[in-house]
Amino acid sequence: MKLADKKVKDFLSDLAAKTPTPGGGSAAALAGAMAAALVAMVAEFTLGKEKYQSKEKDFQEILNKAKKLQRELTDLIDEDSQAYEEVAKNKNSAGAIKKAAEIPLQTAEKSLLVLQMAKFAHKYGNHKLTSDSFGAVYLAKTAISIALENVKINLPYLVEEKRREKMAASVEKITKLTKEVI
């Protein structure tokens, strides 16, 4: 059974268990998916309201992107656990370590997009959902922070120096862009 298909309390029990997976990377992806879901909700409650008509097109686009990112981040919950399990099975596998760094980098990149939309939704969306858009901002920020820590922990083990440098540069760029949004 996919982690995302479990009941919340079952997933949390798995997360709390003395097992290597799911771990922080899966939790990051879940936080990003929840942030995307909140952005979609704010968009839903903003669309069609006369007061927000000037941003109608923006919120339709945000709604579509948020739903897509929610699905993609939900998929990353399992992908992160699978990547770590491969590292545990094949400790010296360059391919497994590469994937274990790439998956959380994807989580961070997608969560950054969610963060940018959440910030827009917080500023221009239905003001009755301010706490929801605020929650989306901080869930996305949390997802990014956790995911980047997962990337950083794997960087020293990447065999290819160019890949390591490129991923380190991506971590710095995402960190900088996150700070600019917040």
N, C-alpha and C positions, 0 to 999 in steps of 0.2 A: 504494500500500500504506500502510495506517495505520502510524504510528510504533510503536504498541503491539503491532503484529503482527510487527515485525521481531525478529530475534535480538538478544539483549542486546549482543553485540559490534558488530553493525551499527548499532544505535541509538547506541552510544557513539562509533563512528566518525563518524556524522552529527553528533553533538553536538560533537565535537572539530574538525570541518571548518571551513574558512573560508567559512561560509555563515551567513546570519542565523537560520535555523531548522534544527533545533530549537535552543532556547536555554534560558535559566534557568527560564522559565515552564513549559516542558515537563518539565524536570528536577524542578521542584518538584512537579508533578502526579504524576510517577513516584514520587518519594520518598513522597508521601502515599499513593499506591496500595500501595506496598510496606509502609508502616506498617499500613495497613488489613489487608493480607494476613497480616501477623504477628499482629495482634490476633485475626483469625479463627482462626489456627492455635492460639493460646493458648486461645481459647474452646473449640475442638474437643477439645483435650487436657484441658480442665477439666470439660467436660460429662460426666455419667455417673459421675464419681468420687465415692465416698462422702465422702471428706474435704472436698469442696467443695459438698456437697449444699445447704447453706444459701444458696448463690449460684447455684444451677442456673437459676432463672428469669432472673436478671440476665445470665448468660452466654449463654443462648439468645437473648435480645434483642440482646446485643452481637454474637453471631455473625451474626445476620440483618442488623444495621445495618452491620457491618464489611464484609460481602460486597457490600452495596449501595453503600457508599462506595468500595470498591475499584473497582467497575465505573464509577462516576461519575468518579472521579479518573483512571482509565485513559482515559476519553473526553476529559477535559480536556487530556491530553498533546497530542492533535492539535488540539483547539480553540484552545489557546494559540498553537501555531505558525501556524495559519490566521489568527488575529487579528493576529499580528505581520506576516504577509505582506500582509494588507490595509492595514495602516498604511504599509508600505514602498511599496506600489503607489499608494496615495492619501494622500500625506503630510499633506495639510491636511483630510482628511475627519474631521469631528467624530464621525461614526458609527463609523469604524474605530478612532479613539483611545478612544472610550467602551468599545468592545468589548475593546480591548487592556488596559483597566484592569479591566473587569468579570470577565473570565475568571480572571485570577490572584486576584481577590478571592474568587471562588467556590472556587478551590483552597485559599485560606487558611481560608475558613469550613468547608469540608468536612474539611480537615486538623485544624482545631481540634476538631471532633467526634471524629475518630480519636484525637487526643492525649488527650482526656478518657477515652475508652474504654481506651486503652493504659495510662493511669495506674491506672485501676480494675483492669485485668487484671494489672498489675504487682503491685498490692497484694493482690488477692484470688484471682488465678488460680493455676493449677498451678505450684507453686514449682520444678518441674523445667524450666520454660520461662522462668525469670527473665531470662535473657540475651535471649531473644526479645522479651519484653514491654519490656525496657529498650531494645532496638533500635527497637521500634515507637514508644516515647516520643520518642526522639531523631530518628528519621526524620520523624515528624510535626512536631516542632518545627522541623526544618530546612526542611520543605516550607512551613510557615507563614512563616518568615523570608524565604525566597527569594520566595515569592509576594507578600508585602507589599512587598518592595523593587520588584517589577515594577509593583505598583499605584502606589506613590509616584513612580516615574519618569514615569508617565503623567499624574499629577494636574495638573501645571502646564499641560498641553496641552488639558485638558477645557474646552470653551467655556462650558458651563452652570455658573455659579457655585454654584447650589444642589446640583447633582450632585457637583461637586468637593468641596464642604463635607461632603456626606453620605458620600462615599467616604472622605474624610480622617477623619471621625468613626468610620467602620467600621474603618479601619486602627488607630486608637487603641484602640478597644474590643477588637479581636482581640488586639492586643499586650498589653493589660492582662489579658485572660482567659488568655492563654498563660502569662504570668508567674505568675498565680494557680495554674495547674495544675502548673507545674514548681516 
